[in-house]
Amino acid sequence: MRFLFKPGWVAFVLVVIGFAVACYTLLAPWQFRRNAEQAAQNSEIAASFANPPAPLAQLVPAGSPPPPSLQWRRAVVTGQYLPADEAVVRLRTVLGRPAFEVLTAFRTDDGRIIAVDRGYVRPGEDRQVSEYPPAPDGTVTLTGRLRIDESDPQHRASFTSGGHRQLYAANSQLLAQSIGEPVASGYLQLVDNQPGGVGVLPLPDSDSGPFLSYAWQWLSFGAMALFGLGYFIRLELLQRRAPDDPDPGEPEPAAGEATTAANPEPDPAPGRDRLAERYGKARF
């Protein structure tokens, strides 16, 4: 087994073991988590249809963020749009095509300001925000789905382009920084046929996805890597065995048999034939 300490074998063993460890501690658990998140999202969406819309103040008290358990729950709120306090969320994909989402501030009857996602608009030919209807004036009643604030991993700042404030995530606090007003955590995503709504955002796909099968595949790959490592080590041991080494399953010959095979006695028959031929000729 000394060959295992050679640099090539050390590197090979470390790579295989590292891959197996990654399969069992990172890749497969990540897919299991994705599967659990998808299952939880499907349950939340199903619960949102099972429960009728409820007042926002009843579901989320003022000063509190919406709990994750209420994600996608339908809420009803009455108040007024603040059309001047609006931004669009860029780099969105809706139904497989680029889009902008319209995020508008809304003052409720209890005095708090919330962010309302009015839906999506398609970019124009210049890839800028195309024209869309403004938010209506006056008091309106909205029904939408409670959403948890998104986050931008790159923490990019908002900016203004084409006359529109632009954000990189649907996030109430980014809207608050952009408009200079405090906004309650979370936002309300409008359902169809609501005042001020534009393109209605579709619900996420309810399919469970391939995450569970991917998790089992990573577990299988880790096991196959370890099995392959054992196979190659055994193959190397067989190849390194000396050719003249006796087979451990074959019994060794006895001492006498080995001597006979190594030093066979000469056959006396040829000598006797020559003597018989010689004396026979002399006799006759």
VOBA-1610 file (N, C-alpha, C; in pm, whole numbers, padded with zeros to 5 digits, always signed):
BEGIN
Met+00082-00121+00000Met+00000+00000+00000Met+00086+00127+00000Arg+00220+00111-00014Arg+00304+00229-00011Arg+00278+00321-00131Phe+00227+00265-00239Phe+00203+00347-00357Phe+00101+00457-00330Leu+00016+00439-00227Leu-00084+00541-00195Leu-00021+00671-00147Phe+00108+00666-00107Phe+00174+00785-00058Phe+00248+00860-00168Lys+00239+00811-00290Lys+00298+00883-00402Lys+00213+01006-00434Pro+00273+01114-00485Pro+00199+01240-00506Pro+00075+01223-00594Gly+00088+01144-00701Gly-00028+01127-00788Gly-00145+01060-00718Trp-00114+00954-00642Trp-00220+00883-00570Trp-00277+00968-00457Val-00191+01043-00389Val-00240+01130-00282Val-00339+01232-00338Ala-00304+01293-00452Ala-00394+01392-00513Ala-00526+01326-00556Phe-00515+01206-00615Phe-00636+01137-00661Phe-00728+01103-00544Val-00671+01051-00436Val-00752+01014-00320Val-00817+01138-00258Leu-00742+01248-00247Leu-00797+01369-00189Leu-00911+01426-00274Val-00895+01422-00406Val-01001+01473-00494Val-01128+01390-00479Val-01113+01258-00479Val-01231+01171-00467Val-01300+01190-00332Ile-01222+01192-00225Ile-01282+01209-00092Ile-01345+01348-00080Gly-01279+01450-00135Gly-01337+01584-00131Gly-01467+01592-00207Phe-01473+01527-00324Phe-01597+01525-00401Phe-01708+01455-00325Ala-01676+01341-00263Ala-01778+01269-00188Ala-01828+01350-00069Val-01736+01416+00001Val-01776+01500+00114Val-01867+01614+00067Ala-01830+01675-00047Ala-01914+01783-00100Ala-02053+01733-00137Cys-02061+01613-00194Cys-02191+01557-00231Cys-02280+01539-00108Tyr-02221+01490+00002Tyr-02301+01456+00120Tyr-02324+01574+00215Thr-02238+01675+00210Thr-02252+01785+00306Thr-02297+01916+00242Leu-02281+01931+00108Leu-02317+02058+00044Leu-02422+02040-00065Leu-02390+01961-00166Leu-02475+01955-00285Leu-02610+01889-00258Ala-02608+01770-00200Ala-02735+01703-00171Ala-02819+01779-00067Pro-02759+01826+00046Pro-02841+01905+00140Pro-02897+02031+00078Trp-02821+02096-00012Trp-02873+02216-00079Trp-02998+02184-00160Gln-02996+02074-00233Gln-03113+02035-00311Gln-03230+01995-00220Phe-03201+01931-00108Phe-03308+01898-00014Phe-03371+02027+00041Arg-03288+02129+00069Arg-03343+02256+00117Arg-03428+02323+00011Arg-03381+02321-00115Arg-03461+02379-00222Arg-03594+02308-00236Asn-03593+02177-00221Asn-03718+02102-00229Asn-03811+02140-00114Ala-03755+02156+00006Ala-03837+02196+00121Ala-03894+02336+00102Glu-03813+02429+00048Glu-03861+02565+00024Glu-03972+02565-00080Gln-03957+02485-00185Gln-04061+02479-00288Gln-04189+02421-00231Ala-04177+02318-00148Ala-04296+02258-00086Ala-04364+02358+00006Ala-04284+02435+00083Ala-04344+02535+00171Ala-04413+02645+00091Gln-04353+02688-00019Gln-04416+02790-00102Gln-04547+02739-00161Asn-04549+02616-00208Asn-04673+02560-00261Asn-04781+02554-00154Ser-04742+02520-00031Ser-04840+02515+00077Ser-04894+02654+00108Glu-04805+02755+00106Glu-04850+02892+00134Glu-04945+02942+00027Ile-04916+02913-00099Ile-05005+02957-00207Ile-05140+02886-00197Ala-05137+02755-00167Ala-05263+02682-00151Ala-05344+02738-00034Ala-05276+02774+00075Ala-05347+02831+00190Ala-05406+02967+00156Ser-05339+03043+00068Ser-05391+03176+00032Ser-05523+03166-00042Phe-05544+03058-00115Phe-05672+03039-00183Phe-05777+02983-00088Ala-05732+02906+00009Ala-05827+02847+00104Ala-05883+02951+00200Asn-05803+03056+00231Asn-05847+03159+00325Asn-05895+03282+00249Pro-06007+03340+00287Pro-06056+03461+00220Pro-05967+03581+00252Pro-05968+03685+00168Pro-05889+03805+00198Pro-05929+03865+00333Ala-05829+03911+00407Ala-05852+03970+00539Ala-05790+04109+00542Pro-05839+04198+00631Pro-05781+04333+00640Pro-05632+04327+00673Leu-05556+04417+00612Leu-05412+04420+00635Leu-05380+04444+00782Ala-05455+04534+00845Ala-05429+04564+00986Ala-05450+04443+01075Gln-05538+04353+01033Gln-05563+04231+01111Gln-05450+04131+01091Leu-05398+04120+00970Leu-05293+04023+00941Leu-05156+04071+00988Val-05128+04199+00962Val-04997+04256+00996Val-05019+04385+01074Pro-05003+04384+01205Pro-05019+04507+01283Pro-04917+04612+01242Ala-04951+04737+01260Ala-04861+04847+01225Ala-04730+04834+01302Gly-04621+04857+01233Gly-04489+04848+01293Gly-04429+04710+01291Ser-04500+04610+01239Ser-04450+04472+01233Ser-04433+04430+01087Pro-04326+04357+01056Pro-04312+04304+00920Pro-04404+04183+00901Pro-04445+04155+00780Pro-04527+04036+00757Pro-04450+03909+00788Pro-04503+03819+00867Pro-04430+03695+00898Pro-04421+03606+00775Pro-04316+03525+00765Pro-04303+03436+00648Pro-04421+03342+00631Ser-04490+03306+00740Ser-04603+03215+00730Ser-04720+03276+00654Leu-04722+03410+00641Leu-04831+03478+00570Leu-04793+03516+00427Gln-04678+03471+00382Gln-04638+03496+00243Gln-04746+03446+00148Trp-04787+03532+00053Trp-04888+03505-00048Trp-05032+03515+00005Arg-05048+03539+00133Arg-05184+03554+00188Arg-05247+03681+00131Arg-05375+03675+00095Arg-05445+03789+00039Arg-05490+03884+00149Ala-05462+04013+00129Ala-05497+04116+00226Ala-05571+04229+00157Val-05657+04297+00232Val-05735+04409+00182Val-05693+04534+00258Val-05673+04643+00184Val-05631+04768+00246Val-05700+04885+00173Thr-05731+04988+00250Thr-05794+05109+00196Thr-05705+05228+00223Gly-05692+05317+00125Gly-05609+05434+00140Gly-05591+05506+00008Gln-05478+05573-00007Gln-05452+05653-00126Gln-05311+05624-00179Tyr-05303+05615-00311Tyr-05172+05605-00375Tyr-05096+05737-00357Leu-04965+05726-00356Leu-04876+05842-00358Leu-04798+05836-00488Pro-04859+05883-00600Pro-04797+05863-00733Pro-04658+05922-00746Ala-04628+06027-00671Ala-04495+06086-00682Ala-04387+05998-00618Asp-04429+05911-00529Asp-04334+05824-00459Asp-04341+05684-00522Glu-04275+05671-00631Glu-04286+05549-00712Glu-04150+05515-00770Ala-04128+05387-00796Ala-04005+05340-00859Ala-04037+05215-00940Val-03949+05179-01030Val-03964+05056-01106Val-03849+04962-01069Val-03879+04835-01067Val-03779+04733-01037Val-03731+04676-01170Arg-03604+04685-01195Arg-03547+04646-01324Arg-03496+04501-01323Leu-03460+04453-01441Leu-03402+04320-01460Leu-03496+04210-01410Arg-03624+04223-01443Arg-03722+04120-01406Arg-03754+04036-01530Thr-03798+03915-01505Thr-03843+03825-01612Thr-03982+03776-01577Val-04078+03805-01665Val-04217+03766-01643Val-04263+03688-01765Leu-04307+03565-01743Leu-04352+03477-01851Leu-04243+03463-01958Gly-04120+03455-01913Gly-04009+03430-02004Gly-03959+03551-02081Arg-04010+03672-02050Arg-03968+03791-02124Arg-03927+03900-02025Pro-03837+03992-02069Pro-03794+04100-01979Pro-03910+04190-01939Ala-03901+04247-01820Ala-04008+04333-01770Ala-03955+04423-01660Phe-04031+04528-01632Phe-04012+04613-01515Phe-04134+04596-01426Glu-04113+04597-01295Glu-04225+04596-01201Glu-04240+04736-01143Val-04365+04778-01124Val-04395+04912-01076Val-04425+04906-00927Leu-04343+04973-00847Leu-04357+04973-00702Leu-04395+05115-00658Thr-04517+05131-00605Thr-04571+05262-00570Thr-04604+05268-00421Ala-04573+05381-00359Ala-04607+05400-00217Ala-04757+05420-00203Phe-04811+05373-00089Phe-04956+05379-00065Phe-04977+05409+00083Arg-05054+05517+00112Arg-05083+05553+00250Arg-05217+05491+00291Thr-05214+05407+00394Thr-05334+05337+00438Thr-05416+05424+00533Asp-05537+05377+00563Asp-05624+05450+00655Asp-05566+05463+00794Asp-05482+05366+00837Asp-05425+05376+00972Asp-05298+05460+00974Gly-05262+05522+00861Gly-05153+05619+00858Gly-05019+05565+00814Arg-05002+05439+00801Arg-04871+05387+00758Arg-04859+05390+00607Ile-04736+05390+00560Ile-04709+05387+00417Ile-04655+05248+00383Ile-04717+05186+00285Ile-04674+05054+00240Ile-04634+05063+00093Ala-04560+04967+00048Ala-04523+04956-00093Ala-04621+04863-00162Val-04671+04905-00277Val-04765+04826-00355Val-04702+04794-00489Asp-04690+04666-00519Asp-04641+04622-00650Asp-04761+04616-00743Arg-04769+04715-00832Arg-04886+04728-00919Arg-04884+04630-01036Gly-04773+04562-01057Gly-04763+04467-01168Gly-04642+04500-01255Tyr-04645+04453-01378Tyr-04528+04468-01465Tyr-04563+04540-01593Val-04460+04600-01654Val-04469+04660-01787Val-04350+04611-01867Arg-04369+04601-01997Arg-04261+04557-02086Arg-04171+04675-02123Pro-04042+04649-02144Pro-03955+04758-02190Pro-03988+04796-02334Gly-03955+04921-02369Gly-03975+04967-02505Gly-03865+04922-02598Glu-03866+04974-02719Glu-03765+04935-02817Glu-03625+04977-02774Asp-03617+05085-02696Asp-03486+05130-02648Asp-03447+05063-02517Arg-03523+04959-02476Arg-03498+04883-02354Arg-03519+04966-02228Gln-03585+05080-02243Gln-03619+05162-02129Gln-03765+05135-02089Val-03806+05194-01978Val-03942+05173-01929Val-04041+05235-02027Ser-04136+05157-02074Ser-04240+05210-02161Ser-04347+05281-02079Glu-04430+05358-02145Glu-04536+05432-02075Glu-04639+05336-02017Tyr-04689+05371-01898Tyr-04792+05290-01833Tyr-04886+05384-01758Pro-05009+05340-01728Pro-05106+05428-01663Pro-05060+05470-01525Pro-05081+05595-01487Pro-05045+05640-01352Pro-05141+05583-01249Ala-05099+05587-01125Ala-05186+05543-01016Ala-05303+05639-01001Pro-05423+05589-00973Pro-05540+05677-00962Pro-05534+05764-00837Asp-05603+05877-00843Asp-05615+05965-00728Asp-05732+05921-00641Gly-05736+05974-00521Gly-05848+05949-00432Gly-05833+05819-00354Thr-05935+05793-00273Thr-05933+05675-00187Thr-05975+05552-00266Val-05897+05446-00254Val-05926+05320-00323Val-05908+05205-00224Thr-05969+05094-00256Thr-05952+04970-00178Thr-05883+04868-00265Leu-05774+04813-00213Leu-05691+04719-00289Leu-05693+04582-00225Thr-05681+04482-00309Thr-05660+04344-00264Thr-05532+04293-00329Gly-05444+04244-00247Gly-05317+04193-00298Gly-05262+04084-00208Arg-05150+04033-00248Arg-05085+03925-00174Arg-04967+03980-00095Leu-04958+03940+00030Leu-04846+03983+00114Leu-04717+03920+00063Arg-04613+04002+00052Arg-04484+03952+00007Arg-04375+03998+00104Ile-04274+03914+00118Ile-04156+03946+00196Ile-04058+04024+00108Asp-03992+04122+00165Asp-03897+04201+00088Asp-03790+04112+00025Glu-03761+04140-00101Glu-03647+04075-00167Glu-03518+04146-00128Ser-03406+04085-00162Ser-03276+04145-00134Ser-03191+04139-00260Asp-03107+04238-00274Asp-03011+04242-00385Asp-02877+04196-00332Pro-02826+04079-00371Pro-02698+04030-00318Pro-02583+04127-00341Gln-02592+04207-00448Gln-02482+04300-00480Gln-02501+04436-00415His-02614+04457-00347His-02640+04583-00275His-02621+04704-00366Arg-02679+04699-00485Arg-02667+04809-00579Arg-02761+04923-00541Ala-02715+05043-00558Ala-02795+05160-00521Ala-02897+05191-00629Ser-03004+05258-00588Ser-03106+05301-00684Ser-03053+05417-00766Phe-03114+05441-00881Phe-03074+05553-00966Phe-03195+05595-01047Thr-03184+05706-01115Thr-03292+05759-01198Thr-03248+05757-01344Ser-03335+05702-01429Ser-03307+05696-01572Ser-03440+05702-01646Gly-03444+05784-01751Gly-03567+05797-01830Gly-03683+05853-01751Gly-03654+05932-01646Gly-03760+05990-01566Gly-03819+05896-01462His-03756+05779-01439His-03809+05682-01343His-03699+05644-01243Arg-03734+05640-01115Arg-03645+05580-01016Arg-03639+05430-01043Gln-03520+05374-01034Gln-03505+05232-01066Gln-03434+05161-00953Leu-03488+05045-00917Leu-03434+04961-00811Leu-03391+04827-00869Tyr-03309+04755-00792Tyr-03263+04622-00835Tyr-03332+04510-00759Ala-03428+04542-00673Ala-03502+04440-00600Ala-03634+04500-00554Ala-03736+04417-00545Ala-03865+04460-00492Ala-03853+04463-00339Asn-03816+04578-00288Asn-03785+04591-00147Asn-03839+04725-00098Ser-03920+04719+00008Ser-03983+04840+00060Ser-03880+04939+00114Gln-03770+04889+00171Gln-03671+04979+00229Gln-03589+05048+00119Leu-03568+04980+00007Leu-03504+05048-00106Leu-03594+05157-00160Leu-03726+05131-00162Leu-03819+05235-00205Leu-03816+05352-00107Ala-03810+05321+00024Ala-03805+05427+00125Ala-03681+05513+00107Gln-03567+05452+00079Gln-03445+05530+00057Gln-03456+05615-00068Ser-03527+05562-00168Ser-03538+05633-00295Ser-03629+05755-00284Ile-03740+05743-00208Ile-03837+05853-00199Ile-03815+05940-00076Gly-03731+05895+00018Gly-03706+05973+00137Gly-03819+05970+00238Glu-03900+05865+00238Glu-04010+05851+00332Glu-04003+05713+00397Pro-04042+05700+00524Pro-04044+05566+00586Pro-04154+05480+00526Val-04120+05356+00499Val-04215+05261+00439Val-04214+05134+00522Ala-04332+05078+00547Ala-04342+04955+00626Ala-04274+04840+00554Ser-04222+04746+00631Ser-04153+04630+00573Ser-04251+04544+00494Gly-04197+04479+00391Gly-04280+04397+00305Gly-04354+04481+00203Tyr-04426+04416+00114Tyr-04504+04489+00015Tyr-04626+04407-00024Leu-04719+04473-00093Leu-04845+04412-00134Leu-04844+04397-00286Gln-04856+04275-00335Gln-04857+04248-00478Gln-05001+04234-00525Leu-05045+04325-00612Leu-05185+04329-00650Leu-05228+04204-00728Val-05351+04162-00703Val-05413+04059-00785Val-05480+04129-00904Asp-05550+04055-00987Asp-05609+04114-01107Asp-05730+04202-01073Asn-05760+04294-01165Asn-05877+04383-01157Asn-05873+04472-01034Gln-05757+04532-01008Gln-05744+04623-00895Gln-05715+04765-00945Pro-05762+04866-00870Pro-05733+05005-00910Pro-05582+05030-00916Gly-05538+05084-01028Gly-05396+05114-01045Gly-05313+04997-01091Gly-05374+04883-01109Gly-05298+04767-01153Gly-05256+04777-01298Val-05140+04723-01330Val-05095+04715-01470Val-05092+04565-01507Gly-04984+04515-01562Gly-04980+04372-01594Gly-04978+04288-01467Val-05070+04194-01457Val-05081+04112-01336Val-04966+04012-01332Leu-04895+04011-01220Leu-04785+03916-01204Leu-04839+03776-01179Pro-04790+03676-01253Pro-04838+03539-01231Pro-04782+03481-01103Leu-04852+03382-01051Leu-04802+03311-00933Leu-04687+03219-00973Pro-04599+03187-00881Pro-04490+03094-00913Pro-04545+02957-00953Asp-04465+02887-01029Asp-04502+02753-01072Asp-04519+02664-00949Ser-04631+02592-00945Ser-04658+02505-00829Ser-04596+02367-00842Asp-04525+02342-00951Asp-04458+02212-00966Asp-04349+02197-00860Ser-04335+02077-00808Ser-04237+02054-00701Ser-04094+02064-00751Gly-04073+02055-00882Gly-03939+02072-00937Gly-03853+01947-00924Pro-03734+01952-00980Pro-03645+01835-00980Pro-03552+01827-00861Phe-03574+01911-00758Phe-03475+01923-00651Phe-03455+01791-00576Leu-03563+01718-00551Leu-03550+01594-00475Leu-03471+01490-00554Ser-03501+01478-00682Ser-03426+01381-00763Ser-03280+01422-00776Tyr-03253+01552-00786Tyr-03114+01598-00791Tyr-03041+01563-00662Ala-03110+01575-00549Ala-03046+01543-00421Ala-03004+01397-00417Trp-03092+01308-00459Trp-03058+01165-00460Trp-02948+01135-00561Gln-02945+01209-00670Gln-02837+01189-00767Gln-02701+01225-00707Trp-02695+01336-00632Trp-02568+01374-00570Trp-02525+01270-00468Leu-02621+01215-00393Leu-02585+01109-00299Leu-02530+00987-00372Ser-02591+00954-00485Ser-02543+00839-00564Ser-02404+00866-00621Phe-02382+00989-00668Phe-02250+01023-00723Phe-02142+01011-00616Gly-02172+01054-00494Gly-02074+01042-00386Gly-02040+00897-00356Ala-02144+00811-00353Ala-02120+00669-00328Ala-02040+00606-00442Met-02071+00642-00567Met-01999+00588-00682Met-01852+00631-00679Ala-01825+00754-00635Ala-01687+00800-00629Ala-01607+00717-00529Leu-01664+00690-00413Leu-01593+00610-00313Leu-01575+00467-00362Phe-01678+00411-00425Phe-01666+00275-00479Phe-01557+00269-00586Gly-01553+00370-00674Gly-01451+00373-00778Gly-01311+00384-00720Leu-01296+00460-00611Leu-01166+00471-00547Leu-01120+00334-00495Gly-01209+00262-00429Gly-01173+00128-00381Gly-01140+00033-00494Tyr-01212+00045-00606Tyr-01187-00043-00720Tyr-01048-00017-00779Phe-01011+00109-00796Phe-00880+00140-00855Phe-00766+00102-00761Ile-00785+00115-00631Ile-00681+00073-00537Ile-00660-00079-00547Arg-00769-00154-00552Arg-00756-00301-00564Arg-00690-00339-00696Leu-00727-00268-00805Leu-00666-00298-00935Leu-00517-00269-00933Glu-00476-00163-00867Glu-00333-00131-00857Glu-00259-00237-00776Leu-00321-00288-00670Leu-00258-00394-00591Leu-00238-00520-00674Leu-00335-00557-00754Leu-00323-00677-00838Leu-00213-00660-00942Gln-00202-00540-00999Gln-00101-00518-01101Gln+00040-00515-01043Arg+00052-00473-00918Arg+00183-00466-00855Arg+00229-00599-00797Arg+00147-00704-00796Arg+00188-00834-00746Arg+00293-00894-00841Ala+00401-00952-00788Ala+00508-01008-00872Ala+00453-01122-00955Pro+00502-01140-01082Pro+00449-01247-01168Pro+00478-01386-01114Asp+00595-01407-01044Asp+00629-01541-00997Asp+00577-01569-00858Asp+00500-01477-00802Asp+00441-01504-00671Asp+00343-01619-00683Pro+00349-01717-00593Pro+00255-01829-00602Pro+00114-01782-00575Asp+00026-01850-00641Asp-00116-01821-00618Asp-00152-01866-00478Pro-00208-01777-00395Pro-00240-01819-00258Pro-00340-01932-00253Gly-00415-01958-00360Gly-00512-02067-00357Gly-00455-02200-00401Glu-00329-02202-00453Glu-00270-02326-00504Glu-00170-02381-00402Pro-00179-02509-00359Pro-00086-02564-00259Pro+00054-02577-00317Glu+00156-02551-00232Glu+00294-02564-00276Glu+00333-02711-00287Pro+00419-02747-00386Pro+00460-02887-00402Pro+00549-02932-00286Ala+00553-03067-00262Ala+00638-03124-00156Ala+00784-03109-00195Ala+00872-03125-00095Ala+01016-03106-00119Ala+01069-03206-00221Gly+01027-03331-00210Gly+01075-03432-00304Gly+01029-03406-00444Glu+00904-03361-00458Glu+00850-03334-00592Glu+00926-03219-00655Ala+00958-03118-00574Ala+01031-03004-00630Ala+01168-03045-00677Thr+01240-03133-00602Thr+01374-03177-00642Thr+01369-03259-00769Thr+01270-03347-00779Thr+01258-03431-00899Thr+01232-03348-01021Ala+01144-03245-01003Ala+01111-03163-01118Ala+01230-03079-01161Ala+01313-03037-01060Ala+01427-02952-01095Ala+01542-03032-01154Asn+01566-03158-01102Asn+01678-03240-01148Asn+01626-03378-01190Pro+01569-03389-01304Pro+01515-03520-01346Pro+01629-03618-01372Glu+01611-03749-01334Glu+01713-03852-01357Glu+01719-03890-01503Pro+01843-03917-01554Pro+01853-03954-01697Pro+01791-04090-01721Asp+01737-04103-01838Asp+01672-04228-01876Asp+01781-04330-01910Pro+01787-04447-01840Pro+01892-04545-01869Pro+01868-04624-01995Ala+01754-04612-02050Ala+01719-04697-02164Ala+01812-04678-02282Pro+01850-04554-02319Pro+01940-04540-02435Pro+02073-04610-02417Gly+02132-04612-02297Gly+02260-04680-02273Gly+02247-04830-02290Arg+02140-04886-02236Arg+02121-05030-02250Arg+02105-05069-02395Asp+02038-04987-02470Asp+02020-05020-02613Asp+02154-05024-02686Arg+02242-04929-02653Arg+02372-04926-02722Arg+02456-05049-02685Leu+02455-05092-02555Leu+02531-05210-02515Leu+02477-05336-02581Ala+02346-05343-02586Ala+02287-05462-02649Ala+02323-05469-02795Glu+02324-05357-02860Glu+02358-05355-03002Glu+02504-05394-03023Arg+02595-05352-02930Arg+02738-05379-02945Arg+02769-05525-02923Tyr+02719-05582-02813Tyr+02750-05724-02784Tyr+02674-05817-02876Gly+02564-05769-02921Gly+02492-05856-03017Gly+02569-05872-03147Lys+02628-05771-03195Lys+02707-05782-03318Lys+02830-05871-03296Ala+02892-05860-03177Ala+03010-05945-03150Ala+02972-06090-03141Arg+02856-06123-03085Arg+02816-06262-03068Arg+02790-06325-03204Phe+02733-06253-03294Phe+02704-06313-03423Phe+02812-06280-03525
//
